[in-house]
Amino acid sequence: MDEIDLDQLDLDEDQITYLLRKVIFEIAQQQQELSSETLDDANENMGMINTIQEGEQTEEENGASETNPSSNIIIDPI
């Protein structure tokens, strides 16, 4: 993006106020979008962690161990 020479701009106080408000609004909107994406990612990660923990707990309850490696095989249905 090209640099703007602020000395050459002829803006009155109302125009500057409008531009500053617009910039602040845009920044707040982008921050909200980033926060929303971060929360979505965190929720997805928590879901994966819970699924892994549930699988480990199920393996423990079913007696899966290193002595019986076939009980550790997981088949993904197509």
Buried (B, 14 or more C-beta within 10 A) or exposed (E): EEEEEEEEEEEEEEEEEEEEEEEEEEEEEEEEEEEEEEEEEEEEEEEEEEEEEEEEEEBEEEEBEEEEEEEEEEEEEE
